[in-house]
Amino acid sequence: MQHYAALGRAIPGDFLSNLKRRVRETFQISLKPVPGVDAVLTTLSTPHCVASSSDLDRVSSSLALTGLATFFGDQLYTSEMVARGKPAPDLFLYAADKMQAAPGRTLVIEDSVSGVVAAKAAGMTVWGFTGGSHYQARDGRRMLRAAGADRIFERMQDFWIRQ
């Protein structure tokens, strides 16, 4: 919306609803879980959740489509639940509070620069994940490291490997 405003162009009234519909249609066809993420989630013995900039409906739908919903139950927190989204720390602090976890003892797995910045501002340890398709044409390792990630990994199979 900011992009269109900067160009001086009006945004069609149905833009957001059409975008949401098209994203949902695309997800129905092509959304797949990151290889190995189910193995990591199966072996986690600590409480865990999702803290996402997406809306709750999209997060819930994405987890259901990928077969990962059972790993999180109702432990889903979104930017709709806080005053400021990423890169502000609000969402991560909110999720930590709901999970009864001290921020300084919280590990965040994050695949975006704004998410790394938010988690570091919340006083959390952050591991940057560069295995998503949005890093195929970019140097995600450099970007997430520059944002403050404490560790970077590209494959979920590497989650348990000490660096």
Order of alpha helices (4+ residues) and beta strands (2+ residues): alpha-alpha-alpha-beta-alpha-beta-alpha-beta-alpha-beta-alpha-beta
